[in-house]
Amino acid sequence: RTAITPNDRFFVRYHLAVIPDMDELRDWRLEIGGDGAERGLTLTLDQLRRDFAPVTIAAVCQCSGNRRGLFQPHVAGVEWGVGAMGNARWTGVRLRDVLARAGVKPGALEVAFNGADSAVVEETPDFLKSIPLARAMHPDTLLAWGMNGEQLPHYNGFPLRVVVPGWTATYWMKHVKNIALRNVHLQAEQTSDFL
């Protein structure tokens, strides 16, 4: 109904069921490393806010399964209608600026993300996503701490989420805690040694 979706009307979708509570996230740190990084970094939210230039962009976040409930034949998964999308003003820092601080080695191909959510059953694989380095270095790809002029809401990824305009929300990692520069495409067997 409006060009910008209010925070309290924005859709929420998780792949893993154990969502960290706000108390757990207060001591949050962002770890950056991987075989494509020149050095490992650990940053707090205060450091991100203080040490990097802030950026605000408007971007649509749409679940990859938006309209799944309308598919014929039926497709398994969350039975979304048309509500699994929203447009917000995201405030944070450019991912490329943070990656530059870690140093990008020649030959790095992808940037992989891991969030703080986890599975109920220990045997469930962790949910990881990666994007090509070229997309990570795009000036509109952000690490966002703000949404529509407010602190990023808890269930929308507090304290920090990845924003990848033009890509579906499965790549917009919430509660991002690890970023790994990779020299090879992310494979399932790499999840045990994410960084």
C-alpha positions in Angstrom: 0.0 0.0 0.0 3.0 2.3 0.4 6.3 2.6 -1.5 8.2 1.8 1.7 7.0 -1.2 3.8 6.9 -0.3 7.5 9.1 -2.4 9.8 6.2 -3.9 11.7 4.6 -5.1 8.4 7.8 -6.5 6.8 7.8 -10.3 6.2 10.0 -12.6 8.3 11.3 -16.0 7.1 14.0 -18.2 8.6 15.6 -21.4 7.3 16.6 -22.6 10.7 14.3 -22.6 13.7 16.6 -21.5 16.6 16.7 -17.7 16.4 19.1 -16.0 18.7 17.4 -13.8 21.3 18.4 -10.2 21.8 20.5 -11.0 24.9 22.6 -13.4 22.9 23.1 -10.8 20.1 24.3 -8.0 22.4 27.9 -9.5 22.4 27.8 -10.1 18.7 31.0 -9.8 16.6 31.5 -10.1 12.9 34.4 -12.4 11.9 35.9 -11.9 8.4 38.4 -14.3 6.9 38.7 -17.3 4.6 41.3 -18.5 2.1 40.6 -15.5 -0.1 41.3 -13.0 2.6 44.8 -11.5 3.3 44.0 -11.2 7.0 41.3 -12.1 9.5 39.3 -9.4 11.1 36.9 -9.2 14.0 34.6 -6.1 14.1 31.9 -4.9 16.5 28.8 -3.0 15.4 30.3 0.1 17.0 33.5 -0.3 14.9 31.4 -0.8 11.7 29.5 2.4 12.5 32.6 4.4 13.4 35.2 3.2 10.9 33.3 3.0 7.7 31.2 5.5 5.7 27.5 5.0 6.2 25.2 4.4 3.2 21.4 4.3 2.8 19.7 2.7 -0.1 16.1 1.7 -0.9 15.8 -2.0 -2.0 13.2 -4.6 -2.3 13.7 -7.8 -0.3 11.6 -10.7 -1.7 11.6 -14.3 -0.4 12.7 -16.8 -3.0 9.4 -18.6 -2.3 7.1 -15.6 -2.8 3.8 -16.8 -4.4 4.7 -20.5 -3.8 1.3 -21.1 -2.4 -0.2 -20.2 -5.7 1.9 -22.6 -7.8 0.2 -25.3 -9.9 1.2 -28.0 -9.5 1.7 -27.6 -5.7 5.3 -27.0 -4.6 6.4 -28.0 -1.0 7.6 -25.2 1.3 6.1 -22.2 3.1 2.8 -21.5 1.3 3.4 -17.8 0.7 0.8 -15.8 -1.2 2.0 -12.4 -2.4 3.1 -11.0 1.0 6.7 -12.3 1.1 8.3 -9.1 -0.1 8.9 -5.6 1.1 10.7 -2.4 0.2 12.8 -0.6 2.9 15.5 2.0 3.3 18.6 0.1 4.5 21.4 1.8 6.3 24.8 0.3 6.8 28.2 0.1 5.2 29.3 -1.2 1.8 30.4 -4.8 2.0 33.3 -4.0 -0.4 34.7 -1.5 2.1 34.8 -4.2 4.9 36.3 -6.7 2.5 39.0 -4.2 1.5 39.9 -3.9 5.2 40.5 -7.7 5.3 42.3 -7.6 1.9 41.0 -9.6 -1.1 43.6 -12.0 -2.5 43.9 -12.4 -6.2 41.9 -15.4 -7.3 39.1 -14.9 -4.7 35.8 -15.9 -6.4 33.0 -15.8 -3.8 32.0 -14.3 -0.5 30.2 -16.7 1.9 27.9 -15.8 4.8 26.9 -17.5 8.0 24.2 -16.2 10.4 23.7 -16.7 14.1 20.5 -18.8 13.7 20.8 -22.6 14.2 18.9 -25.8 13.9 16.9 -27.7 16.5 18.4 -31.0 15.5 22.2 -31.0 15.7 22.6 -33.1 12.5 20.8 -30.4 10.4 23.3 -28.7 8.1 24.1 -25.1 8.8 22.5 -22.6 6.4 25.2 -20.8 4.4 24.9 -18.7 1.3 27.5 -17.2 -1.0 27.5 -14.6 -3.8 30.1 -14.0 -6.5 32.9 -11.6 -5.5 31.8 -9.2 -8.2 28.3 -8.9 -6.6 29.9 -8.5 -3.1 32.0 -5.6 -4.5 29.0 -3.8 -6.0 28.4 -0.4 -4.3 24.8 -1.3 -3.4 25.6 -4.5 -1.6 25.5 -3.6 2.1 26.0 -4.8 5.6 22.9 -3.1 7.1 22.2 -2.2 10.8 19.3 0.1 10.1 15.9 -0.3 8.4 13.7 2.7 7.6 15.6 5.0 9.9 15.4 2.7 12.9 17.6 0.0 14.4 17.3 -3.2 12.4 14.5 -5.1 14.1 15.3 -8.4 15.9 13.5 -10.7 13.5 14.7 -8.8 10.4 18.3 -9.6 11.3 19.6 -7.5 14.2 22.3 -6.5 14.6 23.5 -6.8 11.0 22.2 -8.3 7.8 23.4 -8.6 4.3 21.5 -6.6 1.7 21.9 -7.7 -2.0 19.6 -5.6 -4.1 18.3 -7.5 -7.1 18.8 -10.9 -5.5 16.2 -12.9 -3.6 16.2 -12.8 0.2 17.9 -16.1 0.6 21.1 -14.2 0.0 20.2 -11.5 2.5 21.7 -13.3 5.5 20.2 -12.2 8.8 22.3 -12.0 12.0 25.4 -12.4 9.9 28.3 -13.4 12.1 30.9 -14.8 9.6 32.0 -13.7 6.2 34.5 -15.8 4.3 36.3 -14.8 1.1 36.6 -18.0 -0.9 39.0 -19.0 -3.7 36.7 -21.8 -4.7 32.9 -22.1 -4.9 31.3 -23.0 -1.6 30.7 -26.7 -1.3 28.7 -28.6 1.3 31.9 -30.3 2.7 33.4 -26.9 3.4 30.7 -26.0 6.0 32.7 -27.6 8.9 35.6 -25.2 8.3 33.7 -22.1 7.3 36.5 -19.8 8.2 
